Amino acid sequence: MFTIDEFPDRTISVDGKEYLYFGGTSYLGLQTNADFQSLFIKNIKKYGTAYSASRKSNIKISIFDEVDAYLAKMSGSESCITLSSGYLAGQLLCDYFSTTDYQLFYAPNTHSALYRNHQKLSENWVELENSIKKLTNKTPVLFLDSIDFQANNYPNYNYLKRLALEDIILIVDDSHGIGITGKNGGGSFRFLKSLQPKNLLVSCSLGKGFGVQAGAIFGNLNSIDQLKQTSFFGGASPATPAALATIKDAEELIKIKRAQLHKNTELFLSKLSTTSIFVFAEGHPTFNFQNELLATYLKENGIIVTNFRYPTEKDSLMSRIVLSASHTNQDISTLCNILNSFYTCTQ
């Protein structure tokens, strides 16, 4: 574990030494972008640093409804609600469907934002499919991550297509997709909707693709209205208005950064001698591997990547190269040269 004194950008300084940083989840590099920060500061001056009242209060700030509508249009959904975090958004959905009318199922690698401790994840998709087929007296609700970092879901969702989705309520965490994948960064909602599930709700963090602390849920008007009526939603403080306003105000900047991220991903793939050591989803800027020697080799050559046990110390080691819109062509060339060298040495 490394302790640093500022937000990590394309480089970080550890113990007085500078490293290239290919980790984290700041896909568009907005958190350290001066133009983005200026917009955020301007909005803080207008909306304050936080808003701790309920969204059901008799005093309403218009930016909440404006950004909800803006994000709904972006995703291709009928409606949207924003919350203070993606984790809270997932927990709201878990709580809402935790009644006797529904049977909850969890796909492999589903993030803990979508479940409580007593829920069990399926070991594999075959087990999941068989379990759903056996259900007779309840409505199945299937939870999964769009980006599961095993390339099982996004972009084609081949396992999901094998299920009788017309009978299944689908709940998808798109935290690693929204803002960077799909039409105009709208994530997976449009594609998942085309699969015609019984109902579809997509939750997400907005921190990874939009650089602000907030979460959202996308769905049809009726479903979102029902979620708005819950004590869970009404009792929680909402996302900071300044953060939400900045998503909308930074639309053009985000579009430019998203295009740069895609260029960086294409450059990375073009310079690698092989991709066989990675698991990755087409079009996504993350490249997973299970090789502690590689992580060590990268660090010895001046590169730090994501490399820790997640979400608990008991879980398997997560090693991941993450590309950002902030990385330069030289950064990516340096990384690829080191990776190619490692591959050559280990053959």
Steps between C-alpha positions, in 0.01 A plus 500: 500500500626848407410818688506821297410862577287598199261353246687264263517623141700343215799500734536458875787558741575224753787535748651776291492303175268581209312216332266482203159407639271262315247424771190632674169581333543860382439398141467849354748667734246766593582522869832675430400686183524876549200584279283244676610627840415857400147396408466311828623798705260732318213267586609470864476878525142480368372185672725471805733216599222256597123465528400301807121531479272231356392527138146468635539829687255785432797698363629359172804587289425477129838354403402157635213455256702662218791259535272200554338580164838568338643165610182311405524636146870412484439141610190447286271436797162653575603629840784532750566581864833611644634414843811579701693193380486201270516270800187661647326464164575128494391455861170677429423249225603205717280628782203567272493147357576322829137397555315168485374577149845463349788253491838669467775349286856623465724444199867415553723797593208727596617801700407520868308822437214281375469259792503455874718252684242219501466487121697239307666551165471224243824314438447508123240582237392138452414473869316834479297397197396170659401671825275750321335222297402319821317804639120469478314720748696829508623759254875460441715812541847466352782728616826533306778740403524623143881504527586193709871512405478143373355600159181300567250783452576826317493551206307197370345346815508154346419317825212734572347437157457131588251579776122541471532873560134567430432346843792663682543840662852611414708717735838604358783698657655708220746696715797418278307555177293816538679804362748305288309224316187496288348773286627840621628333816154380594624160613316171453137598560399521134651163414357326807157646424517348151522155663143561626519392865186502713632822652838674497667721758861613466692649792842661494759718662557828317847537648680278252369635169407853607748583775250597773373334817147387410295200389202443274226250412345478153167337417146554380282775646293271721800323654688822572190662651460202734864530610448871568220414744717277718624609842845385383506771233322764704711450809839522330681823425521550123802549279667839528320737258830655391628158394189421297500842333861449397414182308264701284723806467802289401321319217737613223812439709378151593437424132857599411644295787294196404631515142856528633450197723388291203807614303725406791343155522548441128863615522567267792362198316689587181837511678470177700676195360229282658181540703500139618602590856192721547127456546315799357176608339511651152477878520573525873828652627573241770726199462496238776770248577588246768876511512672643806834487321367736236376750759842492665679533165292805413578668831871427462481676163322809628134408453234447766170331415194397699618208712316413824244261648144623443249553648646335815840362599353150464421550132730418210772739388373751245767608254393738226650742252269799463536748216387859543432791269781677685770263378725626223611300197846478657352361824324226306805422286713468814247264658477284187877475465526371857214254453651371175835459674340302783319273256822434307695421816242255629462297180 
